[in-house]
Amino acid sequence: MNTINKGLSLLIAAALCISSTGCKKNDDTSGGDAAPVNSTISGKVHSPTGKLIGAAEIIAGNYKTKTDKNGDFSLPVAAGTYQLIIQTGGGNVFKTTVNCTATANQNTALTYSQTKLNQVGNMAYIAGTWDKIETIINDSLGYMAVPITVADLDSTSTLETYDVIFMNCGALNTDHMDSLRYANLNWFMQNGGSIYASDYAVEFLTGDGYYRQANSSTQWAFRNSNHTASGLQVLSTCSTADLGGFIQDSSLCTSKIGSSGIIANAHISDANLVVLLGKDSIDIDYNLGSWERIGLLDAPFTSIINDPMTNEPLAATTDFNGNYPGGKIFYTTFHNEAQGVISSDVQNILQYFILNL
């Protein structure tokens, strides 16, 4: 959680890059005009398992670029010494820094070991019936997310040890939320924590219908939209509102009415995903029925992927800005692994979500 000395290039005969943990450009200000951009730093960013990482940010002082879909970057810079930063998602969870000296009129190529994107934050997941996002995090990418349970949401001291929590579809099949758990997730988001949820796991955000006061046996009926019982908002425009949740139904309203089948040419509106995939549409296979369809989406959520026929959101994200500093949500109506083999496009999209929370 400076300008470059004009004579520096004359003192350096070769480029030297050494791995480091810092992230600040050396202070070698000469006070003169800005040095000419006459050098480059290049490399290929990848995960510990060698998965190539597109749309990663590359920062050296005031010079910035992003990797292409193959993880490659070439950053034009003025000759000098930098602490080059490689990061995704603002660097809260994934970040690498490399001490690097660039020589005038030369390219400095970082080595494979130097361009590995490191995990610097802690991630957890709640296991589900139909999804296993942890297989993509731990096995495919080579990072680490540890298992927690729904009951662990009872403790803010547990939640504060994590930067990101992943909720798999079906995680609430054998347990339910209550007022304390919703409040604690709200606290987690307000304190900079981020969440990924798939399909039915939207219930962690907007209510699972079994709203009850913590440490009480009192329980209201499933799919009762009378949120006044818990002091939460009532929303007449969300006819399928469930009790509970900490996200307003006016921001995200879903219902379990999706049918199985392929949504062809789903439109991608996120510019980074378009670069990552090299296209702005994909086919998504919904091979389970009754998936959560998004009937209402409003601020602070924005749609990332839409059904081209209905313009219905299929995936959404949000950044809560000043009210929730650092906290972000990615929500997908489609699944990620356990229900069957996912396409390479969906795999790449999910990897992007994981890396950018």
TITIKE-683299 format. One record per residue (C-alpha): residue number from 1; y, x, z. Coordinates in steps of 0.02 Angstrom, whole numbers, plus 50000, padded with zeros to 5 digits. Example, Ala and Ser with C-alpha at 12.3 -4.5 7.8 and 13.67 -1.06 7.14 Angstrom:
% TITIKE-683299
{node 1, {49775, 50615, 50390}}
{node 2, {49947, 50684, 50357}}
This chain:
% TITIKE-683299
{node 1, {50000, 50000, 50000}}
{node 2, {50726, 50659, 49392}}
{node 3, {50771, 50747, 49261}}
{node 4, {50675, 50898, 49191}}
{node 5, {50740, 51077, 49195}}
{node 6, {50782, 51121, 49016}}
{node 7, {50715, 51296, 49033}}
{node 8, {50549, 51243, 49108}}
{node 9, {50461, 51238, 48940}}
{node 10, {50503, 51422, 48911}}
{node 11, {50414, 51471, 49072}}
{node 12, {50252, 51378, 49034}}
{node 13, {50131, 51449, 48907}}
{node 14, {49993, 51321, 48929}}
{node 15, {49964, 51151, 49004}}
{node 16, {49873, 51141, 49169}}
{node 17, {49811, 50978, 49248}}
{node 18, {49736, 50971, 49422}}
{node 19, {49674, 50813, 49512}}
{node 20, {49782, 50760, 49659}}
{node 21, {49813, 50616, 49777}}
{node 22, {50003, 50607, 49765}}
{node 23, {50105, 50497, 49650}}
{node 24, {50280, 50569, 49632}}
{node 25, {50360, 50672, 49495}}
{node 26, {50414, 50846, 49548}}
{node 27, {50599, 50858, 49591}}
{node 28, {50664, 50992, 49473}}
{node 29, {50831, 50916, 49425}}
{node 30, {50948, 51031, 49330}}
{node 31, {51095, 50912, 49324}}
{node 32, {51112, 50927, 49135}}
{node 33, {51075, 50807, 48994}}
{node 34, {50904, 50723, 48985}}
{node 35, {50770, 50840, 48920}}
{node 36, {50703, 50803, 48745}}
{node 37, {50539, 50711, 48730}}
{node 38, {50439, 50848, 48645}}
{node 39, {50265, 50841, 48722}}
{node 40, {50121, 50719, 48750}}
{node 41, {49990, 50687, 48883}}
{node 42, {49831, 50600, 48826}}
{node 43, {49664, 50542, 48894}}
{node 44, {49532, 50405, 48901}}
{node 45, {49528, 50295, 49057}}
{node 46, {49360, 50235, 49120}}
{node 47, {49269, 50165, 49272}}
{node 48, {49142, 50266, 49375}}
{node 49, {49002, 50202, 49261}}
{node 50, {49097, 50250, 49104}}
{node 51, {49161, 50076, 49059}}
{node 52, {49318, 50098, 48956}}
{node 53, {49472, 50020, 49034}}
{node 54, {49603, 49943, 48921}}
{node 55, {49778, 49889, 48973}}
{node 56, {49785, 50017, 49114}}
{node 57, {49960, 50078, 49158}}
{node 58, {50001, 50262, 49130}}
{node 59, {50157, 50323, 49220}}
{node 60, {50235, 50497, 49223}}
{node 61, {50408, 50491, 49300}}
{node 62, {50510, 50373, 49191}}
{node 63, {50384, 50380, 49049}}
{node 64, {50259, 50237, 49036}}
{node 65, {50126, 50170, 48920}}
{node 66, {49961, 50074, 48925}}
{node 67, {49787, 50113, 48867}}
{node 68, {49719, 50029, 48711}}
{node 69, {49559, 49927, 48707}}
{node 70, {49457, 50090, 48700}}
{node 71, {49541, 50159, 48856}}
{node 72, {49642, 50288, 48756}}
{node 73, {49822, 50333, 48789}}
{node 74, {49948, 50458, 48721}}
{node 75, {50109, 50468, 48822}}
{node 76, {50262, 50555, 48747}}
{node 77, {50355, 50652, 48882}}
{node 78, {50481, 50791, 48902}}
{node 79, {50403, 50959, 48944}}
{node 80, {50381, 50976, 49131}}
{node 81, {50270, 50948, 49282}}
{node 82, {50220, 50771, 49332}}
{node 83, {50110, 50676, 49450}}
{node 84, {50039, 50559, 49320}}
{node 85, {49981, 50390, 49383}}
{node 86, {49838, 50288, 49310}}
{node 87, {49828, 50114, 49384}}
{node 88, {49787, 49931, 49356}}
{node 89, {49854, 49779, 49447}}
{node 90, {50003, 49872, 49518}}
{node 91, {49894, 50006, 49598}}
{node 92, {49849, 49908, 49755}}
{node 93, {49661, 49921, 49728}}
{node 94, {49637, 50039, 49580}}
{node 95, {49737, 50199, 49559}}
{node 96, {49717, 50381, 49511}}
{node 97, {49848, 50519, 49515}}
{node 98, {49838, 50684, 49423}}
{node 99, {49954, 50835, 49437}}
{node 100, {49995, 50879, 49259}}
{node 101, {50103, 51010, 49173}}
{node 102, {50153, 50970, 48994}}
{node 103, {50207, 51108, 48875}}
{node 104, {50340, 51086, 48741}}
{node 105, {50272, 51045, 48568}}
{node 106, {50094, 51030, 48634}}
{node 107, {49974, 50892, 48688}}
{node 108, {49898, 50901, 48861}}
{node 109, {49728, 50818, 48857}}
{node 110, {49663, 50761, 49026}}
{node 111, {49479, 50786, 49059}}
{node 112, {49351, 50647, 49080}}
{node 113, {49342, 50674, 49268}}
{node 114, {49530, 50665, 49284}}
{node 115, {49544, 50496, 49197}}
{node 116, {49417, 50404, 49304}}
{node 117, {49506, 50254, 49382}}
{node 118, {49476, 50263, 49569}}
{node 119, {49457, 50119, 49691}}
{node 120, {49586, 50137, 49831}}
{node 121, {49577, 49962, 49906}}
{node 122, {49439, 49860, 49988}}
{node 123, {49352, 49713, 49903}}
{node 124, {49234, 49579, 49969}}
{node 125, {49139, 49435, 49891}}
{node 126, {49060, 49273, 49950}}
{node 127, {48890, 49246, 49870}}
{node 128, {48864, 49089, 49766}}
{node 129, {48726, 48987, 49688}}
{node 130, {48779, 49000, 49506}}
{node 131, {48883, 49157, 49496}}
{node 132, {48869, 49341, 49542}}
{node 133, {49035, 49426, 49510}}
{node 134, {48973, 49567, 49620}}
{node 135, {48852, 49624, 49485}}
{node 136, {48999, 49658, 49369}}
{node 137, {49099, 49744, 49506}}
{node 138, {48961, 49850, 49583}}
{node 139, {48835, 49876, 49443}}
{node 140, {48932, 49866, 49280}}
{node 141, {49096, 49947, 49333}}
{node 142, {49029, 50054, 49475}}
{node 143, {49153, 49999, 49608}}
{node 144, {49113, 49924, 49778}}
{node 145, {49133, 49747, 49843}}
{node 146, {49044, 49704, 50005}}
{node 147, {48969, 49534, 50051}}
{node 148, {49052, 49420, 50176}}
{node 149, {49013, 49240, 50223}}
{node 150, {49114, 49080, 50229}}
{node 151, {49108, 49096, 50418}}
{node 152, {49200, 49263, 50405}}
{node 153, {49353, 49164, 50350}}
{node 154, {49369, 49112, 50533}}
{node 155, {49444, 49283, 50575}}
{node 156, {49607, 49356, 50510}}
{node 157, {49555, 49522, 50584}}
{node 158, {49408, 49521, 50462}}
{node 159, {49514, 49465, 50315}}
{node 160, {49648, 49595, 50343}}
{node 161, {49523, 49734, 50306}}
{node 162, {49514, 49676, 50124}}
{node 163, {49636, 49677, 49979}}
{node 164, {49536, 49561, 49866}}
{node 165, {49407, 49424, 49898}}
{node 166, {49297, 49355, 49759}}
{node 167, {49228, 49178, 49778}}
{node 168, {49075, 49136, 49675}}
{node 169, {49036, 48961, 49613}}
{node 170, {48920, 48872, 49734}}
{node 171, {48975, 48974, 49886}}
{node 172, {49009, 48813, 49981}}
{node 173, {48840, 48732, 49946}}
{node 174, {48777, 48767, 50122}}
{node 175, {48940, 48778, 50218}}
{node 176, {49111, 48694, 50217}}
{node 177, {49291, 48738, 50249}}
{node 178, {49399, 48682, 50394}}
{node 179, {49580, 48689, 50447}}
{node 180, {49566, 48866, 50518}}
{node 181, {49482, 48938, 50364}}
{node 182, {49612, 48864, 50247}}
{node 183, {49751, 48927, 50359}}
{node 184, {49675, 49101, 50363}}
{node 185, {49660, 49109, 50173}}
{node 186, {49840, 49054, 50164}}
{node 187, {49883, 49196, 50285}}
{node 188, {49780, 49317, 50180}}
{node 189, {49879, 49273, 50023}}
{node 190, {50047, 49280, 50112}}
{node 191, {50006, 49455, 50172}}
{node 192, {49969, 49520, 49998}}
{node 193, {49785, 49479, 49979}}
{node 194, {49719, 49422, 49809}}
{node 195, {49581, 49301, 49762}}
{node 196, {49465, 49273, 49614}}
{node 197, {49373, 49107, 49607}}
{node 198, {49256, 49034, 49477}}
{node 199, {49220, 48850, 49438}}
{node 200, {49172, 48755, 49598}}
{node 201, {49247, 48895, 49704}}
{node 202, {49416, 48815, 49668}}
{node 203, {49373, 48715, 49825}}
{node 204, {49422, 48867, 49930}}
{node 205, {49597, 48843, 49860}}
{node 206, {49624, 48657, 49840}}
{node 207, {49497, 48578, 49959}}
{node 208, {49309, 48549, 49966}}
{node 209, {49326, 48367, 50020}}
{node 210, {49247, 48396, 50190}}
{node 211, {49411, 48432, 50277}}
{node 212, {49389, 48443, 50464}}
{node 213, {49486, 48514, 50608}}
{node 214, {49419, 48682, 50664}}
{node 215, {49297, 48673, 50812}}
{node 216, {49284, 48486, 50791}}
{node 217, {49143, 48374, 50731}}
{node 218, {49269, 48254, 50655}}
{node 219, {49247, 48250, 50467}}
{node 220, {49327, 48145, 50331}}
{node 221, {49239, 48074, 50180}}
{node 222, {49206, 48179, 50026}}
{node 223, {49333, 48158, 49884}}
{node 224, {49454, 48060, 49992}}
{node 225, {49627, 48099, 49925}}
{node 226, {49716, 48044, 50084}}
{node 227, {49781, 48213, 50134}}
{node 228, {49892, 48138, 50268}}
{node 229, {49744, 48147, 50387}}
{node 230, {49766, 48336, 50393}}
{node 231, {49953, 48342, 50371}}
{node 232, {49936, 48409, 50194}}
{node 233, {50023, 48342, 50040}}
{node 234, {49975, 48179, 49956}}
{node 235, {49978, 48187, 49766}}
{node 236, {49965, 48027, 49667}}
{node 237, {49954, 48119, 49500}}
{node 238, {49794, 48207, 49552}}
{node 239, {49668, 48066, 49556}}
{node 240, {49524, 48182, 49602}}
{node 241, {49612, 48271, 49746}}
{node 242, {49496, 48331, 49884}}
{node 243, {49540, 48345, 50067}}
{node 244, {49587, 48518, 50127}}
{node 245, {49650, 48672, 50037}}
{node 246, {49807, 48777, 50049}}
{node 247, {49858, 48762, 49866}}
{node 248, {49954, 48603, 49825}}
{node 249, {49864, 48481, 49712}}
{node 250, {50026, 48471, 49613}}
{node 251, {49996, 48653, 49564}}
{node 252, {49810, 48646, 49526}}
{node 253, {49704, 48489, 49509}}
{node 254, {49524, 48493, 49446}}
{node 255, {49375, 48377, 49431}}
{node 256, {49190, 48404, 49400}}
{node 257, {49181, 48319, 49231}}
{node 258, {49151, 48464, 49111}}
{node 259, {49001, 48449, 48995}}
{node 260, {48889, 48586, 48929}}
{node 261, {48926, 48660, 48758}}
{node 262, {49029, 48793, 48671}}
{node 263, {49217, 48788, 48664}}
{node 264, {49253, 48880, 48502}}
{node 265, {49410, 48983, 48471}}
{node 266, {49479, 48963, 48646}}
{node 267, {49658, 49028, 48636}}
{node 268, {49710, 49179, 48740}}
{node 269, {49893, 49182, 48788}}
{node 270, {49893, 49338, 48898}}
{node 271, {49963, 49484, 48797}}
{node 272, {49859, 49615, 48890}}
{node 273, {49698, 49520, 48856}}
{node 274, {49742, 49507, 48672}}
{node 275, {49762, 49697, 48664}}
{node 276, {49605, 49723, 48766}}
{node 277, {49497, 49612, 48654}}
{node 278, {49586, 49649, 48491}}
{node 279, {49600, 49462, 48456}}
{node 280, {49680, 49305, 48527}}
{node 281, {49532, 49187, 48529}}
{node 282, {49352, 49186, 48590}}
{node 283, {49204, 49067, 48604}}
{node 284, {49154, 49016, 48781}}
{node 285, {48982, 48946, 48817}}
{node 286, {48977, 48817, 48957}}
{node 287, {48789, 48806, 48980}}
{node 288, {48798, 48706, 49141}}
{node 289, {48863, 48528, 49152}}
{node 290, {48990, 48459, 49276}}
{node 291, {49100, 48613, 49277}}
{node 292, {49275, 48595, 49349}}
{node 293, {49400, 48543, 49216}}
{node 294, {49583, 48576, 49251}}
{node 295, {49677, 48412, 49238}}
{node 296, {49843, 48473, 49305}}
{node 297, {49920, 48647, 49311}}
{node 298, {50096, 48688, 49367}}
{node 299, {50199, 48824, 49450}}
{node 300, {50158, 48948, 49520}}
{node 301, {50005, 48944, 49406}}
{node 302, {50010, 48988, 49222}}
{node 303, {49872, 48966, 49095}}
{node 304, {49787, 49120, 49021}}
{node 305, {49656, 49037, 48910}}
{node 306, {49665, 48862, 48834}}
{node 307, {49550, 48742, 48743}}
{node 308, {49622, 48741, 48565}}
{node 309, {49582, 48556, 48540}}
{node 310, {49653, 48485, 48702}}
{node 311, {49765, 48629, 48759}}
{node 312, {49677, 48612, 48926}}
{node 313, {49681, 48771, 49033}}
{node 314, {49514, 48859, 49048}}
{node 315, {49578, 49004, 49153}}
{node 316, {49737, 49024, 49254}}
{node 317, {49828, 49151, 49359}}
{node 318, {49974, 49158, 49478}}
{node 319, {50083, 49280, 49570}}
{node 320, {50169, 49201, 49718}}
{node 321, {50319, 49317, 49706}}
{node 322, {50431, 49314, 49860}}
{node 323, {50330, 49186, 49956}}
{node 324, {50166, 49279, 49938}}
{node 325, {50212, 49462, 49909}}
{node 326, {50073, 49549, 49813}}
{node 327, {49954, 49402, 49821}}
{node 328, {49878, 49344, 49658}}
{node 329, {49745, 49220, 49604}}
{node 330, {49634, 49221, 49451}}
{node 331, {49537, 49060, 49425}}
{node 332, {49411, 49031, 49287}}
{node 333, {49323, 48868, 49246}}
{node 334, {49185, 48970, 49162}}
{node 335, {49050, 49069, 49250}}
{node 336, {49020, 49254, 49263}}
{node 337, {48835, 49298, 49274}}
{node 338, {48700, 49206, 49370}}
{node 339, {48683, 49056, 49257}}
{node 340, {48636, 49162, 49105}}
{node 341, {48692, 49303, 48992}}
{node 342, {48879, 49305, 48963}}
{node 343, {48959, 49365, 48802}}
{node 344, {49038, 49536, 48788}}
{node 345, {49208, 49451, 48768}}
{node 346, {49190, 49356, 48932}}
{node 347, {49124, 49514, 49016}}
{node 348, {49280, 49609, 48961}}
{node 349, {49393, 49468, 49020}}
{node 350, {49310, 49465, 49191}}
{node 351, {49324, 49654, 49205}}
{node 352, {49510, 49637, 49169}}
{node 353, {49528, 49506, 49306}}
{node 354, {49433, 49615, 49431}}
{node 355, {49541, 49767, 49393}}
{node 356, {49708, 49675, 49395}}
{node 357, {49704, 49584, 49561}}
